[in-house]
Amino acid sequence: MAVHLPPLNGAVEWLNSEPLGPADLRGRVVLVNFWTLTCINWLRQEPYVRAWSQAYRGDGLVVVGVHTPEFSFEHEIDWVRRAVAARSIDYPVAVDNDYAIWRAVDNHYWPALYFVDTDGVIRDEHFGEGRYEQSERVLQQLLGIERDLVPVEGFGPEAEADWNNLRTPETYLGFSRGEHFASPNGAALDERRDYELPESLGLNQWALAGPWTIGSESVALDAAGGSIAFRFHARDAHLVLSPGSGQSIPFRVLLDGAPPGPAHGVDVDDDGNGVLEDGRLYQLVRQHDAVRERTLEITFDEPGAAAYAFTFG
């Protein structure tokens, strides 16, 4: 039985467009992309969605982004607006803070793609990264065209992961989903405690130093000078951060106890210096030589930083 795309009702705001109803989409091929701004899997998919929107817009394709937040701070529309600008997204984005569109489509994943034909029927779907050639061919088929695929290359956090050397999983820091915490004496939940780093970290373990409060979805720094350490094996290391009350918070990254030099990510310099300003994913490390096991430590110069999850690539 054909499944039709339900009306995209319930968004709290639309960016780059007036609200799009069924009449606006009737007779058009539609690609619906569910995303959330801190998701590394979406960030690595986004260059393709952006390229398809630009390449096939003149052929009748309408791309609709649906931003459904994972973390509480992602409900802030200003962070979503900044993410749209930073990624040069010019297609319509529905801000789905109440999960209304998510539930109507019965979606369960970030990122998710739904391919809709001119009759409004969902003809294909794909969850997660990858399958880009097949997805573009589906769009061409629905549009009734055939041409060479669009060249796509991601930069910074949008670059494809180094899958062959990726041995560290996404790791949440809040107590509701956190694991592999290695500070001595364990974690205190929802109360301030002074933590210490252990003498050494095992692979994929992390620890805190200084006064932190471990909440359900994040760890929040209560005084200047606190740090987080993580032992990982991957080309890239990222950390989802928000500045709490909104102030700018300088931080410094060390790799195996020294400045990262050329292994710095796009959000830090050679000396490891960076500034937490927006709630988003920060790329701290990108290694260009042989990937090996490393210890990352990030220290914040001011209180208020909240850290949610490490991701790797």
C-alpha positions, 0 to 999 in steps of 0.5 A: 500500500502506498504511504503518502508524505503527511502534511508537514504541520506542527513546526514552531518556525520555518527557516528560508521559506514560508511554511510549506503545505501539501499544495506547495509540494503537490506535483513536485519531487520532495526529499525530506531530510531529518537532522539535528545540528550536533549529529556528526552523521548528519554533518557528513551527509549534508554536503550531498543533500546540499549539492542535490538541492542545488543541482536538481532544483531547476528540475523540480526537486524540493529539499525540505530539512526537518530539524528535530532536536536531540539535546535540550539546547538544540531547541534554541532556534538561534542555534539552528539558525546559526547552523543553517548559515554555517552549513550554507543551507538555502533550502527550507528548514522546518524547526520541529521542536515538538517532534510533530513532523517526526511523529507524523512520518514515524521517523526514528533516526538522525539523519533520515532521508525520505524520497517522495514522488510527484503524487506525494508517495514516499518511494524510498527511504534511507537512514544514516550515512552512505548510499549516496550514489543510489540515493542520487539515482533515486532522485533522478529516477523520480525527476525523470532525468539521467545525468552524471552524478554531482561531485561532492567533497566534505571539508572539516567535520563534513569530511567522510570518516576514516572508517578503517581506523575508527575504533572509538564509538560515539560516547555520551557524557550525561548519566542517562546514556554515559559509559566508560567514565574513569575518574576515581571514586565514580560519578555523583549524579546531579551534584557538584563534585571535584574530580581527578584524572586517573593515572592512565586511561584505557582505550575509549575511557574518559574522565573529568578533572576539577569541579563538575556537575554530571547531569542527565544529558551533559557534564557542566563545569562549575569553576574555571580550569576544569578539564575532560580527558579521553583516550581514543583511536580515530583520525578525528575527535569531536565534542558537542558543547554549549556555553550554558548562559551564553558567554564565550568560553576559551578552551585549550586542547592538548594531545598526549600532553602537548599542543596538537600542532598540525593535528588540530581540528578546524575549531582549534589552532596549532597551539590547541586554543579555541573558543566555545561560543555556539552550541554545536559540535566542535572538531578538536582533532584531525590527524594527517599522519598515521592514526594511532591511540591518543589522549585528548584533554580539553581545559576550559578557562571559564565555568559554564561549559556543558559537554554532551557527547564525543564523536569520532571519524 
